[in-house]
C-alpha cells in the first residue's frame, strides 16, 4: 500500500518477456482457447521462419498417434478426445518447461 500511495508500482520483481515468449504465448493461447493453431502463420506473423515450430510439431506426433491431435500441414487441431490433455499438448510449445533452471514459472500438470 505504501508503494501505491507513493505513486509507485507495488511490484518487487517480474519477468521481462522476449519476442519468443510473445510468440509462444500466442500459440499456447490459440490452442487453449480455440483448440487449434496454425504455427506457420503465427511464426511468420512474429517474424520467425515458417518452419520455426517443426521440432514441436514432431513432438506432437505422439498425440496424433493417440488420436488426441490432428496435424494438417502446419495447423494443429485438438480432437475432442484430446481436450482433457489440452494443457499437456500446449506445454510442448512452452520453452520454460523441462529446463533445468530451478526457477519454476508455471505449475506443471500431473
C-alpha positions as CSV (number, residue, x, y, z in Angstrom):
1,X,0.0,0.0,0.0
2,X,2.9,2.3,0.8
3,X,4.2,1.9,-2.8
4,X,0.9,2.6,-4.3
5,X,0.2,5.6,-2.1
6,X,3.7,6.9,-3.1
7,X,2.8,6.6,-6.8
8,X,4.9,3.5,-7.4
9,X,4.0,0.1,-8.7
10,X,3.5,-2.5,-5.9
11,X,5.8,-5.0,-7.6
12,X,9.2,-6.0,-6.3
13,X,10.1,-8.3,-9.2
14,X,8.9,-9.6,-12.5
15,X,9.8,-11.2,-15.8
16,X,10.8,-9.3,-19.0
17,X,9.2,-11.2,-21.9
18,X,11.2,-11.8,-25.1
19,X,9.8,-11.8,-28.6
20,X,9.9,-15.6,-28.5
21,X,7.9,-15.5,-25.2
22,X,5.2,-13.5,-27.0
23,X,5.2,-15.9,-30.0
24,X,4.9,-19.0,-27.8
25,X,2.2,-17.4,-25.7
26,X,0.2,-16.7,-28.9
27,X,0.5,-20.4,-29.9
28,X,-0.5,-21.7,-26.5
29,X,-3.4,-19.2,-26.2
30,X,-4.8,-20.2,-29.6
31,X,-4.6,-23.9,-28.6
32,X,-6.1,-23.3,-25.2
33,X,-8.9,-21.0,-26.4
34,X,-9.6,-22.2,-30.0
35,X,-8.4,-25.8,-29.8
36,X,-6.3,-25.1,-32.9
37,X,-3.4,-23.0,-34.1
38,X,-1.5,-22.6,-37.4
39,X,2.0,-22.5,-36.1
40,X,3.5,-21.5,-39.5
41,X,1.1,-18.5,-39.7
42,X,2.0,-17.4,-36.2
43,X,5.7,-17.8,-36.7
44,X,5.6,-15.6,-39.8
45,X,3.4,-13.0,-38.0
46,X,6.1,-12.8,-35.3
47,X,9.0,-12.5,-37.8
48,X,10.3,-16.1,-37.5
49,X,10.9,-18.6,-40.3
50,X,7.9,-20.6,-41.4
51,X,9.4,-23.8,-40.1
52,X,10.2,-22.4,-36.7
53,X,8.0,-24.9,-34.9
54,X,8.9,-28.0,-36.8
55,X,10.6,-29.6,-33.7
56,X,7.4,-29.0,-31.7
57,X,5.2,-30.5,-34.5
58,X,7.5,-33.5,-34.5
59,X,7.0,-33.9,-30.7
60,X,3.2,-33.6,-31.2
61,X,3.2,-36.8,-33.3
62,X,2.8,-38.8,-30.1
63,X,-0.6,-37.0,-29.6
64,X,-1.5,-37.7,-33.2
65,X,-0.9,-41.4,-32.9
66,X,-3.0,-41.4,-29.7
67,X,-5.9,-39.7,-31.5
68,X,-5.7,-36.5,-29.4
69,X,-4.5,-34.1,-32.1
70,X,-4.8,-33.7,-35.8
71,X,-2.0,-32.0,-37.8
72,X,-2.9,-30.7,-41.2
73,X,0.1,-29.1,-42.7
74,X,1.2,-26.6,-40.0
75,X,-2.3,-26.4,-38.4
76,X,-2.6,-28.2,-35.1
77,X,-6.1,-29.1,-34.1
78,X,-7.0,-30.7,-30.8
79,X,-9.6,-33.5,-31.1
80,X,-12.5,-33.8,-28.7
81,X,-10.7,-36.8,-27.1
82,X,-7.7,-34.5,-26.6
83,X,-9.5,-31.9,-24.6
84,X,-8.6,-33.5,-21.2
85,X,-5.0,-33.4,-22.2
86,X,-5.0,-29.9,-23.6
87,X,-2.6,-28.5,-21.1
88,X,-0.1,-31.2,-21.8
89,X,-0.4,-30.7,-25.5
90,X,0.0,-26.9,-25.2
91,X,3.0,-27.4,-23.0
92,X,5.0,-28.7,-25.9
93,X,5.3,-25.1,-27.0
94,X,6.4,-23.8,-23.6
95,X,10.1,-23.3,-23.8
96,X,10.4,-22.9,-20.0
97,X,9.0,-26.4,-19.1
98,X,11.7,-29.0,-18.9
99,X,14.5,-26.6,-18.4
100,X,16.9,-27.1,-15.6
101,X,16.7,-23.7,-14.2
102,X,15.3,-24.1,-10.7
103,X,13.0,-21.0,-11.0
104,X,9.6,-22.6,-11.7
105,X,7.4,-20.2,-13.6
106,X,4.3,-22.3,-14.0
107,X,2.7,-25.2,-12.3
108,X,3.2,-28.5,-14.2
109,X,0.3,-30.8,-15.0
110,X,0.1,-34.2,-13.4
